[in-house]
Amino acid sequence: MYISINWLNYVLNLRKTNLVNLQERLTLTGFEVEETKVVCALNKDDIVIDLAATTNRPDILSIAGIANEISSLTGIEIKKSFLKKQDINFFENSQRTEPSLTKQLNFPATLAYVGSKVENVNFQSSPIWLKRRLISNGINPEGNLIDLSNYFLLEWG
């Protein structure tokens, strides 16, 4: 998995952290740092770590997961702005599901199930910051809808 240091700096404050020491700590805890390289993503350089994880650690295969691991290794706190819940009302202007449909689905072990429908979205170019993050992680930007799904997959797993 490619890990962008610029993206991690959005989540953790790694500016004062020695990258070599961080790589050594990750290696000592069971992660294999395959290589470190500099990637130019839309005229901005980014340091990218190619990290291999064992099969019993799927929790770190995302930016949030690896940030949590680095936070526990180094004591650097995750930025509150990353964890801040946005004030989004998912049910505003939405139609509620009929109770009969909910009974048909029958999710006995599920605490909550939320679905949403997005309408009137135009396929267009993604913002520059999103393109940079995708390029740094080895994904070619294609358009806002595909890029957004790739972004969430990389950030949250």
C-alpha contacts under 8 A as a table, 3 or more apart, distances in Angstrom:
res1	aa1	res2	aa2	distance
1	M	50	D	5.61
1	M	51	L	5.22
1	M	52	A	6.18
1	M	61	L	6.94
1	M	137	N	7.76
2	Y	48	V	6.22
2	Y	49	I	5.63
2	Y	50	D	4.58
2	Y	51	L	6.24
2	Y	136	S	7.56
2	Y	137	N	5.06
2	Y	138	G	7.09
3	I	7	W	7.77
3	I	8	L	7.62
3	I	48	V	5.40
3	I	49	I	5.11
3	I	50	D	6.40
3	I	51	L	7.20
3	I	63	I	7.19
3	I	136	S	7.78
3	I	137	N	6.36
4	S	7	W	5.20
4	S	8	L	6.26
4	S	46	D	6.69
4	S	47	I	6.12
4	S	48	V	4.62
4	S	49	I	6.62
4	S	133	R	7.33
4	S	136	S	5.97
4	S	137	N	6.49
5	I	8	L	4.90
5	I	9	N	6.06
5	I	46	D	6.67
5	I	47	I	5.56
5	I	48	V	6.03
5	I	49	I	7.58
6	N	9	N	5.04
6	N	10	Y	6.68
6	N	46	D	6.19
6	N	47	I	7.27
7	W	10	Y	5.23
7	W	11	V	6.97
7	W	63	I	7.80
7	W	133	R	6.75
8	L	11	V	5.10
8	L	12	L	5.75
8	L	13	N	7.86
8	L	14	L	7.50
8	L	63	I	6.93
8	L	67	A	6.72
9	N	12	L	4.92
9	N	13	N	5.26
9	N	14	L	5.62
9	N	15	R	7.24
10	Y	13	N	7.30
10	Y	79	K	7.77
10	Y	82	F	7.52
11	V	64	A	7.81
11	V	67	A	6.89
11	V	78	I	5.85
11	V	79	K	5.57
11	V	82	F	5.81
12	L	67	A	6.83
12	L	71	S	7.63
12	L	76	I	6.85
12	L	77	E	6.60
12	L	78	I	5.07
12	L	79	K	5.74
13	N	16	K	7.53
13	N	76	I	7.06
13	N	77	E	7.82
13	N	78	I	7.75
13	N	79	K	7.45
14	L	17	T	5.00
17	T	21	N	7.85
17	T	22	L	7.32
18	N	21	N	5.40
18	N	22	L	6.32
19	L	22	L	5.00
19	L	23	Q	6.19
20	V	23	Q	5.13
20	V	24	E	6.27
21	N	24	E	5.04
21	N	25	R	6.20
22	L	25	R	5.15
22	L	26	L	6.22
23	Q	26	L	5.10
23	Q	27	T	6.14
23	Q	33	V	6.60
24	E	27	T	5.04
24	E	28	L	6.13
25	R	28	L	5.08
25	R	29	T	6.30
25	R	73	L	7.30
26	L	29	T	5.24
26	L	30	G	6.65
26	L	31	F	5.42
26	L	32	E	7.28
26	L	33	V	7.48
26	L	70	I	7.84
27	T	30	G	5.41
27	T	31	F	4.82
27	T	32	E	5.31
27	T	33	V	6.41
28	L	31	F	7.20
30	G	53	A	7.49
30	G	54	T	7.67
31	F	51	L	6.74
31	F	52	A	5.94
31	F	53	A	5.21
31	F	54	T	7.17
32	E	51	L	5.74
32	E	52	A	5.03
32	E	53	A	6.58
33	V	36	T	7.67
33	V	49	I	6.92
33	V	50	D	5.94
33	V	51	L	4.65
33	V	52	A	6.36
34	E	49	I	7.67
34	E	50	D	5.41
34	E	51	L	5.87
34	E	52	A	6.86
35	E	49	I	6.07
35	E	50	D	5.29
35	E	51	L	7.57
36	T	47	I	7.01
36	T	48	V	5.73
36	T	49	I	4.57
36	T	50	D	6.19
37	K	47	I	5.78
37	K	48	V	5.40
37	K	49	I	6.64
38	V	45	D	6.50
38	V	46	D	5.58
38	V	47	I	4.54
38	V	48	V	6.08
39	V	45	D	5.65
39	V	46	D	5.22
39	V	47	I	6.24
39	V	48	V	6.78
39	V	136	S	6.33
40	C	43	N	5.90
40	C	44	K	5.43
40	C	45	D	4.40
40	C	46	D	6.22
40	C	136	S	7.77
41	A	44	K	5.29
41	A	45	D	6.19
41	A	46	D	7.11
41	A	131	K	7.92
41	A	132	R	5.17
41	A	133	R	7.95
41	A	135	I	5.91
41	A	136	S	6.25
42	L	128	I	7.89
42	L	131	K	7.98
42	L	132	R	6.37
44	K	132	R	7.99
46	D	136	S	6.91
48	V	136	S	6.77
48	V	137	N	7.63
53	A	57	R	6.41
53	A	58	P	7.69
53	A	60	I	7.74
53	A	61	L	7.79
54	T	57	R	5.70
54	T	58	P	7.80
55	T	58	P	6.38
57	R	60	I	6.15
57	R	61	L	7.75
58	P	61	L	5.47
59	D	62	S	7.32
59	D	65	G	5.60
59	D	66	I	7.97
59	D	157	G	7.73
60	I	63	I	7.43
60	I	64	A	7.49
60	I	65	G	4.05
60	I	66	I	4.70
60	I	69	E	7.20
61	L	65	G	6.28
61	L	66	I	6.88
61	L	154	L	7.73
61	L	157	G	6.13
62	S	65	G	5.06
62	S	66	I	6.16
62	S	153	L	7.35
62	S	154	L	5.13
62	S	155	E	5.17
62	S	156	W	5.43
62	S	157	G	4.79
63	I	66	I	5.31
63	I	67	A	5.89
63	I	154	L	6.28
63	I	155	E	4.66
63	I	156	W	6.57
63	I	157	G	7.82
64	A	67	A	5.10
64	A	68	N	6.15
64	A	155	E	5.77
64	A	156	W	5.71
64	A	157	G	7.93
65	G	68	N	5.16
65	G	69	E	6.36
65	G	156	W	7.34
65	G	157	G	7.84
66	I	69	E	4.93
66	I	70	I	6.07
67	A	70	I	5.08
67	A	71	S	5.93
67	A	78	I	7.36
68	N	71	S	5.02
68	N	72	S	6.29
68	N	78	I	7.40
69	E	72	S	5.22
69	E	73	L	6.28
70	I	73	L	4.99
70	I	74	T	5.96
70	I	75	G	7.86
70	I	76	I	7.62
71	S	74	T	5.41
71	S	75	G	5.23
71	S	76	I	4.92
71	S	77	E	5.83
71	S	78	I	6.68
72	S	75	G	5.53
72	S	76	I	7.46
78	I	82	F	7.32
78	I	83	L	7.76
79	K	82	F	5.51
79	K	83	L	6.90
80	K	83	L	5.08
80	K	84	K	5.85
81	S	84	K	5.10
89	N	92	E	5.55
90	F	94	S	7.70
90	F	116	S	7.71
91	F	94	S	5.17
91	F	95	Q	7.66
97	T	101	L	6.85
97	T	102	T	7.09
98	E	101	L	5.53
98	E	102	T	6.71
99	P	102	T	5.06
99	P	103	K	6.26
100	S	103	K	5.14
100	S	104	Q	6.31
101	L	104	Q	5.04
101	L	105	L	6.39
102	T	105	L	5.28
102	T	106	N	6.52
103	K	106	N	5.28
107	F	110	T	5.41
110	T	113	Y	6.92
118	V	121	V	7.18
123	F	143	G	6.41
123	F	144	N	6.20
123	F	145	L	6.63
124	Q	143	G	5.60
124	Q	144	N	5.70
125	S	142	E	7.56
125	S	143	G	4.98
125	S	144	N	5.59
126	S	130	L	6.47
126	S	131	K	6.49
126	S	141	P	7.64
126	S	143	G	5.70
126	S	144	N	4.58
126	S	147	D	7.07
127	P	130	L	5.48
127	P	131	K	6.43
127	P	144	N	7.99
128	I	131	K	5.06
128	I	132	R	6.15
129	W	132	R	5.17
129	W	133	R	6.37
130	L	133	R	5.25
130	L	134	L	6.28
130	L	147	D	7.59
130	L	151	Y	7.52
131	K	134	L	5.19
131	K	135	I	6.06
131	K	140	N	7.87
131	K	141	P	5.75
131	K	147	D	7.80
132	R	135	I	5.18
132	R	136	S	6.05
133	R	136	S	5.20
133	R	137	N	6.40
133	R	151	Y	7.98
134	L	137	N	5.16
134	L	138	G	6.40
134	L	139	I	5.07
134	L	140	N	6.56
134	L	141	P	6.55
134	L	147	D	7.66
134	L	150	N	7.76
134	L	151	Y	6.93
135	I	138	G	5.10
135	I	139	I	5.14
135	I	140	N	5.71
135	I	141	P	7.06
136	S	139	I	7.46
141	P	146	I	7.95
141	P	147	D	5.95
142	E	146	I	6.43
142	E	147	D	6.33
143	G	146	I	5.68
143	G	147	D	5.73
144	N	147	D	5.12
144	N	148	L	5.86
145	L	148	L	5.29
145	L	149	S	6.55
146	I	149	S	5.34
146	I	150	N	6.28
147	D	150	N	5.03
147	D	151	Y	5.96
148	L	151	Y	4.96
148	L	152	F	6.31
149	S	152	F	5.30
149	S	153	L	6.22
150	N	153	L	5.05
150	N	154	L	6.21
151	Y	154	L	5.19
151	Y	155	E	6.07
152	F	155	E	5.08
152	F	156	W	5.70
152	F	157	G	7.14
153	L	156	W	5.61
153	L	157	G	4.75
154	L	157	G	5.60
